[in-house]
Amino acid sequence: MTQSADRESKSIKVRINEQGEGEVDIHGSHPCDDDLNDKIRNSVRQAHERGLDTLRIIHGHGHNRESIGSRFVNSNTGWLGRTARTFLRQPSELRQWMFAKIDCSHDGSTTVRLRKGSPH
């Protein structure tokens, strides 16, 4: 893969929904993708730089899904969602842009609260 193609695969656009919240859709990503963490990290940073209060990461859910292969069978919140939430909970440079508490009340998305001001 070329360097520009690599940058493009990690690039993901944060959009602003009707409520004025940041939103990014990572459907189509696979939990084992090497660049999934980079996509999430870049989305959180981008939303923070835009001065947004929250970022909703849409990943879908796995409730009552038919077998699409062994890795997606009836998981509690879906493998992609669990992988994203695990990454968000790890101590990392993400803490400069977001608070530790994340909202997991919706199975199909995860919402993070973002810090105000410039990163430390």
N, C-alpha and C positions, 0 to 999 in steps of 0.2 A: 504494500500500500504506500502511495506517495505521501509526503508530508502534508500537502494541501488536502488530500482526501482524508487523512487522519484527523486534521483540524476540523474538517466539515462533519465527520461522524460524531465528534464531541460537541459540535455546535447545536444548540437547541434554543428556540426562541421562547421567551416568557411573554405571554400576552396578558392583557388586563381584562378581566371579565366585567359583567354589568355592575357588580357590587364594588368595583374598583380594587379588587384583589388580584394579585399575581397568580397566574395559572400556567402550568406546563404539563403537557401530555407525553408520557413516556411509553404509551402503548406501542407495540411493535418492537420494543427493546426486549432482550432476553436476559433473565437474571444472571446468566453466565457471560454476557458480553463484557469484554475487557474494558470497554469505555463507559459502562453504565454509571459507575461512581463519578467519573469525570462529567457526564451529562448532568447528574444531580448537583454536584459541586458547582458547576458553571451556572446552573439555573438559580441556585441559592445566591451566589455572588451577583449575578445579573439583576435579580429582583431587589437585592439590598442596594445596589448602585443606583437603581431607579427610584429609590426612596419608598418602596412599598412596605406595608405593615405585615403582610402575610404572603405566603406562597403555597398554593395548593398543587401538589404533585399528583396527577391523575395516573393511576396504574391499573385500574380495573380490580376485579376480585375473583375469587375462585369458588364461591359458594355454588353448590349444585351443578357444577360443570360436568358435562359428559367427558368421558375419557378421551383426551386428545393426545395421549401419551402418558407414560407413568409420572412425569414430573408435574402434571397439572391436575391430577385426580383429586377432586373434593378437598382441596386444602382449605384451611380456615379463612385466610384472607388472600390467598393466591401467592404464588412463589415470587412474582415480581414485586408485589407490595411488601412482603416480608423482607425481601432483599433490600429494597429502598429504605425501609424503616430501620433495619439493622445498621445500614451505612449512616443514616442520619443520627442514630444514637451513639455512635462511636465518638470518643474524644478525638477531635481533629481540628483542622483550620476552619471548619464550618462554624465553630463557636464564635469566631470573630464577626460573623454575619447574622447568626441566628441564636435564639435562646434554646436551652436544652430541652424544654418541654415541647412535645409535638402532639398534635391532635389526631388520634387514630379512630375517632368515633364513626367515621364513614368507611365502609369496607373497600370502596373503590378509589379512595384517595387518602392522602396524608397531607395535613396542613402544618406548616411551620411558621412560628412568629419570628419576625425579623427585627434585628436591632436597628436603632436610629443612629444616624451619624456615620462617620468614617470608621472603617475597620481599624483595630488596634495593631 
